[in-house]
Amino acid sequence: MDQYSTRMKQFLFFILLIGLSSKSFGQMEFTPKFKAIPPKNTDFKPKKVTSPITEKPNIVAPSVFTNTNILNTKTKANNSFQIGVPDNKFSMDPTTKFEHKMGDVYQDKMTKDLDKTMIREGVKEDLSQLDRTDGYLGEYHTKSPFLIVKYRDYILVDGDLINVYLNDKLLRSQIYLNADFGELKITLTQGINNIDFVVASTGTSGGNTAELHVLDDANKTITTQYWDNKALGVKIKMIIVKE
């Protein structure tokens, strides 16, 4: 009996220990001795993301006729970093910004030097020394019904031409002055006959040069005349009075 009591006491004591142990663990689990610090407000606000442009821009080609600033280089206002003023002008004019090029200057100089050399050597006449004054061959009286005018270039055949007028009417145009004599017959009217020889070309080597022989119907010389270095348009006049 004592042995049974002893085991019973041991068993109850063991049960009591188990109960106490479970109670102490439960208190530690549900009733902690410390208090947790609540976290700060960490509400996350996502940034706004701009959606990419999906539409294609409307590109219009500039008109070179209505808008000369096709490069959009208009000067920006109030820009302290702007250095200089851009050239906004656009032109289809073939003329360039630099009209006087170095090559043109040298070419003109070489041309002038060549002209001076040719003039000095006698190959070309000096146009700056051309005679621009009208000439007068004189007044003559005759009973001849017509005149014969013989003409030629007595220096250098280079394309000299003359026009001949009778009483302000064109009688013959573009008469070529050759090395050999050419002839022109002029029918006279009663009274005064104004005959004008007008320089139509100075040729390629200077002024107009000519030799004239004026003959009557009997082949008698009325006058012989020369002129030299005449400019274009110069008039050489003579008066024939038919009696």
C-alpha positions in Angstrom: 0.0 0.0 0.0 2.8 2.4 0.8 4.5 1.5 -2.5 1.3 2.3 -4.4 0.9 5.6 -2.6 4.5 6.5 -3.3 4.1 5.9 -7.1 0.8 7.9 -7.1 2.5 10.8 -5.5 5.2 10.7 -8.0 2.8 10.6 -10.8 0.8 13.6 -9.5 3.9 15.5 -8.9 5.0 14.9 -12.5 1.6 16.1 -13.8 1.9 19.2 -11.7 5.3 20.0 -13.1 3.9 19.6 -16.6 1.1 22.0 -15.9 3.4 24.6 -14.4 5.7 24.4 -17.3 3.0 24.9 -19.9 1.6 27.9 -18.0 5.0 29.7 -17.8 5.7 29.2 -21.5 2.2 30.5 -22.3 2.8 33.7 -20.3 6.1 34.3 -22.0 4.5 33.9 -25.4 1.5 36.1 -25.0 2.6 38.6 -22.4 6.1 39.8 -23.5 8.0 42.2 -21.3 9.0 44.6 -24.2 6.9 46.8 -26.6 7.8 47.0 -30.3 8.4 50.5 -31.8 6.0 51.1 -34.6 7.7 51.9 -38.0 7.5 55.4 -39.7 5.1 56.1 -42.4 6.6 54.5 -45.5 3.8 55.1 -47.9 5.4 54.7 -51.4 4.3 57.1 -54.0 5.4 56.0 -57.5 6.7 58.7 -59.8 4.7 59.7 -62.8 6.2 58.3 -65.9 5.6 60.3 -69.1 4.4 58.0 -71.8 6.5 58.2 -75.0 5.2 60.1 -78.0 3.5 57.7 -80.3 2.3 60.1 -82.9 4.7 61.1 -85.7 5.3 64.9 -86.1 3.9 66.5 -89.2 6.9 67.6 -91.2 6.3 70.2 -93.9 9.1 71.1 -96.4 9.9 74.8 -96.3 9.2 76.9 -99.3 12.3 78.7 -100.7 10.1 81.2 -102.4 8.0 82.4 -99.4 10.4 81.7 -96.6 14.1 82.5 -97.2 15.0 81.3 -93.7 14.7 77.5 -94.5 17.3 76.6 -91.8 15.4 78.3 -89.0 18.4 80.2 -87.9 16.6 83.2 -86.5 18.6 85.0 -83.8 17.4 84.2 -80.3 16.4 87.1 -78.2 18.0 87.7 -74.8 20.6 85.0 -75.2 23.9 86.1 -73.5 25.7 83.1 -75.0 24.9 84.1 -78.6 28.0 85.2 -80.4 27.5 87.0 -83.6 24.4 87.1 -85.8 23.7 84.2 -88.1 23.1 84.9 -91.8 19.4 84.1 -92.3 19.3 85.0 -96.0 19.0 82.3 -98.6 19.0 83.2 -102.2 18.9 81.2 -105.5 20.7 84.1 -107.1 23.9 82.8 -108.7 25.7 85.8 -107.5 28.0 84.9 -104.6 28.8 86.7 -101.4 32.4 87.4 -102.5 31.9 89.1 -105.8 35.6 90.1 -106.2 37.6 87.0 -106.2 41.4 87.1 -106.1 41.6 85.2 -109.4 39.5 87.8 -111.2 41.7 90.6 -109.9 44.8 88.9 -111.3 43.1 88.0 -114.6 42.1 91.6 -115.1 45.6 92.8 -114.3 47.1 90.2 -116.7 44.7 91.3 -119.5 45.7 95.0 -119.0 49.4 94.1 -118.9 49.0 92.1 -122.2 47.2 95.0 -123.8 50.0 97.4 -122.8 52.6 95.0 -124.2 50.7 94.6 -127.5 50.3 98.4 -127.8 54.0 98.9 -127.0 55.0 96.4 -129.7 52.7 98.0 -132.2 50.4 95.0 -132.5 47.4 96.8 -131.0 46.4 100.4 -130.8 45.7 102.2 -127.6 41.9 102.6 -127.4 42.3 105.3 -124.7 43.9 107.4 -127.4 41.2 107.1 -129.9 40.1 110.2 -131.8 36.5 110.9 -131.0 36.1 114.2 -132.8 34.2 114.5 -136.0 36.2 115.4 -139.2 35.6 117.8 -142.0 37.1 117.2 -145.5 36.1 120.5 -147.0 33.7 122.0 -149.5 34.2 121.5 -153.3 32.4 122.7 -156.5 32.0 120.6 -159.6 29.8 120.2 -162.7 30.2 116.5 -162.7 26.9 114.5 -162.5 28.5 112.0 -160.2 31.5 111.2 -158.1 33.7 108.1 -157.7 35.0 107.5 -154.2 37.9 105.1 -153.9 38.6 103.8 -150.3 40.9 101.4 -148.4 42.6 100.8 -145.1 46.1 102.2 -145.6 47.7 100.8 -142.4 46.5 97.4 -141.1 43.6 95.5 -142.5 41.8 94.5 -139.3 38.1 94.8 -140.0 37.5 98.6 -140.2 34.0 99.4 -141.6 32.3 102.7 -142.7 28.7 103.7 -143.6 28.2 106.4 -146.3 25.2 108.9 -146.2 24.1 111.3 -148.9 22.0 114.2 -147.6 21.3 112.2 -144.4 20.1 109.2 -146.2 22.0 105.9 -146.0 23.6 105.3 -149.3 25.9 102.3 -148.5 26.4 100.4 -145.2 29.2 98.3 -143.8 31.8 99.1 -146.4 34.8 96.9 -145.6 38.2 98.7 -145.8 40.6 96.3 -147.5 44.2 96.6 -148.6 43.1 97.2 -152.2 40.9 100.1 -153.2 37.1 99.7 -153.4 34.9 102.0 -155.4 31.6 103.7 -154.7 29.6 105.8 -157.2 27.6 108.8 -155.8 25.1 110.5 -158.0 24.9 114.2 -157.3 21.8 116.4 -157.1 21.7 120.0 -158.2 23.0 122.2 -155.5 24.4 121.1 -152.2 25.3 117.5 -151.5 26.2 116.6 -148.0 28.3 113.4 -147.9 29.0 111.7 -144.5 31.4 108.9 -143.9 30.6 107.3 -140.5 32.8 104.9 -138.6 30.9 101.6 -138.3 33.7 99.5 -136.8 37.2 100.1 -135.4 38.4 96.6 -136.2 40.5 94.5 -133.9 43.7 96.6 -133.5 42.5 100.1 -132.6 40.8 103.0 -134.3 39.4 103.2 -137.7 41.9 104.3 -140.4 41.0 105.1 -144.0 42.3 106.5 -147.3 39.9 108.2 -149.6 40.2 109.5 -153.2 37.3 111.5 -154.6 37.2 111.7 -158.4 34.8 113.4 -160.9 33.3 111.9 -164.0 36.5 112.7 -166.0 38.5 110.7 -163.4 40.0 113.9 -162.2 40.9 114.0 -158.5 38.8 116.4 -156.5 40.4 115.6 -153.1 42.5 112.9 -151.4 41.9 112.5 -147.6 43.2 110.3 -144.8 42.1 109.7 -141.2 43.6 107.7 -138.5 42.5 106.2 -135.1 38.9 107.3 -135.3 36.5 106.0 -132.7 33.2 104.2 -133.3 30.4 106.6 -134.5 32.7 109.4 -135.5 31.5 111.3 -138.6 33.7 112.6 -141.4 31.8 115.2 -143.5 32.4 116.8 -146.9 30.3 119.1 -149.0 30.0 118.9 -152.8 28.2 121.7 -154.6 27.0 120.7 -158.1 26.9 123.8 -160.3 
